[in-house]
Structure formats: structure tokens, C-alpha cells
Amino acid sequence: MFGFEDMGKFFLSLFLVLPVVTIIHQSGHLFFAKLLGCHVDIHIGTGKTLCKVGPFCIRKVYFVDGWCEYKELHHKKNGKVKKVLIFLGGSIFNISTIFLVNGLILQGTLNPSIILYQFVYFSVYYVFFSLFPAQFVDGCPSDGKAVLNIIFNKPLEKDPIN
């Protein structure tokens, strides 16, 4: 049962764990974009920009959402496989950290805790909803929808790769 004594864990999870999972996810997109010669700006949160550090733009409501601003992804030199890797990069990083955390717990390097449980939970959540093929209200596709779009050459209204 969720009680008043759980509020500290809730706020820690909301204001620290979820943003870390978001940063890991967006870093996956950034990693593959850089590796494959593309440019991506990362936006952590929503609302007014607080600061920009390299490709990372931290916004006022940093614990809600995260997204990539793809640039140079439309060039002919960027084939389907490269684009698919960039869109799957976030989920690849999240899945990798899930295995890493669970592996370190199994080895006894990390002790199981509610924070690590929440980290894995939010990582699974992120992977599921980013790969679920959906088009958002603003017309942008989820990572899964973008991958299907690339594979089947079906452009969307606000597809960042066209």
C-alpha cells in the first residue's frame, strides 16, 4: 500500500530515476547518430530551455519527456540500416542498462534496492512505449513507427527522416 512514508521514494523516482532513464535513452540515439555521421540535438524535458550543454538541451520541466531533434538524417548517404539504428539506439541503450544492472546485482556488486527496481521498471517502460508503433498528436512517430516507416517507405506527416 502506498503511504505518506513512500513520498520520498516517489519524488526520488520522479525527479531523479526517470530523468536518468530518459537521458540514457536519448544518449542511445545520440551515440548511433554520431557513430553514423548524423547530427542530433537532445531535449530533456519540456517547457522553457534552462541550459544547453553540447547536444543536450535541459528544459524547465526536466522530469517529463525527452526527444531528439534530428538534423542531417534526410541525406541520401544515410541508408535505411543507419536510420533504423539511430531510431533503435535509445531502446538499445535502455535494454543494455537493464542487463547491466541485473548482471551487477546477480554478481553481488550492487545490492538490490527500490531505486534499482524503479530504474529497471522505468527502462522497460521506456523501451515498450518507444517501440510501440504509434503516431503522436503532434504528428511525429514513435521510434517503432519511424522504423516501420523507414522499412516500408511510408512517410508520415511530420516524419523527421524525410
C-alpha positions in Angstrom: 0.0 0.0 0.0 1.3 3.5 -0.9 1.5 5.6 2.2 2.9 9.0 3.2 6.2 7.4 4.1 6.6 6.4 0.5 6.5 10.0 -0.8 10.3 10.4 -0.5 10.9 7.4 -2.8 8.2 8.6 -5.1 9.9 12.1 -5.5 13.3 10.5 -5.9 12.0 8.2 -8.6 10.1 11.0 -10.4 12.8 13.7 -10.2 16.0 11.6 -10.5 15.4 8.0 -11.7 13.0 8.8 -14.6 15.2 11.6 -15.9 18.3 9.4 -15.8 16.4 6.7 -17.8 15.4 9.4 -20.3 19.0 10.7 -20.6 20.2 7.1 -21.2 17.5 6.6 -23.9 18.3 9.8 -25.7 22.0 9.2 -25.4 21.5 6.0 -27.4 20.0 8.0 -30.2 22.9 10.4 -30.0 25.5 7.7 -29.9 24.3 6.0 -33.1 23.7 9.3 -34.8 27.3 10.4 -34.1 28.7 7.0 -35.0 26.9 7.1 -38.3 27.8 10.7 -39.1 24.5 12.4 -38.4 23.6 15.3 -36.1 21.1 15.0 -33.3 20.2 17.5 -30.6 18.7 16.0 -27.4 16.0 17.7 -25.4 15.4 16.5 -21.8 12.1 17.6 -20.5 9.6 20.1 -21.8 9.0 23.8 -21.5 11.4 26.7 -21.5 15.1 25.9 -22.0 17.2 26.1 -18.8 20.6 25.3 -20.3 22.3 23.7 -23.2 25.4 21.6 -22.8 26.7 20.3 -26.1 23.9 18.4 -27.8 21.9 18.3 -24.6 19.2 20.9 -24.0 17.8 20.7 -20.5 14.3 22.2 -20.2 12.4 23.6 -17.2 10.2 20.5 -16.6 13.2 18.1 -17.0 11.4 15.1 -15.5 8.7 14.9 -18.2 9.5 13.6 -21.6 12.6 13.7 -23.8 13.0 13.9 -27.5 15.5 14.2 -30.3 15.8 16.9 -32.9 17.2 15.1 -36.0 19.4 17.0 -38.4 21.2 15.7 -41.5 19.2 12.5 -41.3 17.5 13.1 -44.7 20.6 12.9 -46.8 20.9 10.1 -49.4 24.1 8.9 -47.7 22.1 7.8 -44.7 20.7 4.4 -45.8 17.8 2.5 -44.2 20.0 0.5 -41.8 21.7 3.6 -40.5 18.4 5.3 -39.9 16.9 2.3 -38.2 19.9 2.0 -35.9 19.6 5.7 -34.9 15.9 5.2 -34.1 16.5 2.0 -32.2 19.5 3.4 -30.4 17.5 4.6 -27.4 16.0 1.3 -26.7 19.3 -0.5 -27.3 20.9 1.7 -24.6 17.9 1.1 -22.2 18.0 -2.7 -22.7 21.8 -2.7 -22.2 21.5 -0.9 -18.9 18.7 -3.3 -17.8 21.1 -6.2 -18.4 24.0 -4.3 -16.8 22.1 -3.5 -13.6 20.6 -7.0 -13.3 24.1 -8.6 -14.0 25.7 -6.4 -11.3 23.0 -7.4 -8.8 23.5 -11.1 -9.7 27.3 -10.8 -9.2 26.8 -9.1 -5.9 28.4 -5.9 -7.0 25.1 -4.0 -6.5 22.6 -4.6 -3.7 19.0 -4.9 -4.8 17.1 -1.7 -3.8 13.9 0.1 -4.6 15.8 2.7 -6.7 17.4 0.0 -8.9 14.0 -1.7 -9.2 12.4 1.6 -10.3 15.3 2.2 -12.7 14.7 -1.2 -14.4 10.9 -0.6 -14.3 11.2 2.8 -16.0 13.7 1.4 -18.5 11.3 -1.3 -19.5 8.5 1.3 -19.7 10.6 3.5 -22.0 11.5 0.6 -24.3 7.9 -0.6 -24.6 6.4 2.8 -25.3 9.2 4.0 -27.6 9.0 0.8 -29.7 5.2 0.7 -29.8 4.3 1.9 -33.3 2.3 5.0 -32.8 1.9 8.4 -34.2 1.8 11.2 -31.6 -0.7 14.1 -31.6 1.9 16.5 -33.0 2.4 14.2 -36.0 5.8 12.8 -35.0 6.2 9.0 -34.9 7.3 6.9 -32.0 10.7 5.2 -32.6 8.9 2.0 -33.5 6.6 3.8 -36.0 9.6 5.6 -37.5 11.4 2.2 -38.0 8.4 0.8 -39.7 8.1 3.9 -41.8 11.8 3.5 -42.9 11.4 -0.2 -43.7 8.2 0.2 -45.7 9.0 3.6 -47.2 5.8 5.2 -45.8 6.4 8.8 -44.9 4.4 10.3 -42.1 3.1 13.9 -41.8 6.0 15.1 -39.6 8.5 12.3 -40.1 12.0 13.6 -39.1 13.7 11.4 -41.8 12.1 12.8 -44.9 
